[in-house]
């Protein structure tokens, strides 16, 4: 399941990038919303959260693909992900693998019990997930702070309502 979501996200990434560029252009053009700063912060927090989820699903899809590849067909043991790019001596000592989805990793197990990462790709994907998640949280907090600050400044500028009723020149109450 993660593999299918990961492949679908590969096609969704260009659409996501286009949406980000269009949003940034719309903020730069005249005629934007009066609360464009708060709106942009909230929208950016959502996009950063979507990016974190997307990168996580791609990493989990890669783990599932490696796990599936190591369990099916001829020449599947030891796991192909563990054999690629390592010395023959290391391949001789491979006895298994471990797949983890939180955080996404695919480790290769040697006969002495030690493990090594099958690919360095999981490290940068996990780092990106954390960076996007922290960025999303920071932008959400900044958006909330900006909205509160805007609300406070708006109430400070508006005069308090008065209780006196003004009478027009023709004697009718009103403003």
Secondary structure, 3 states (H helix, E strand, C coil): CHHHHHHHHHHHHHHHHHHHHHHHHHHHCCCCCCCHHHHHHHHHHHHHHHHHHHHHHHHHHHHHHHHHHHHCCCCCCCCHHHHCCCCHHHHHCEEEEEEEECCEEEEEEECCCCEEECCCHHHHHHHHHHHHHHHHHHHHHHHHHHHHHHHHHHHHHCCCCCCCCCECCCCCECC
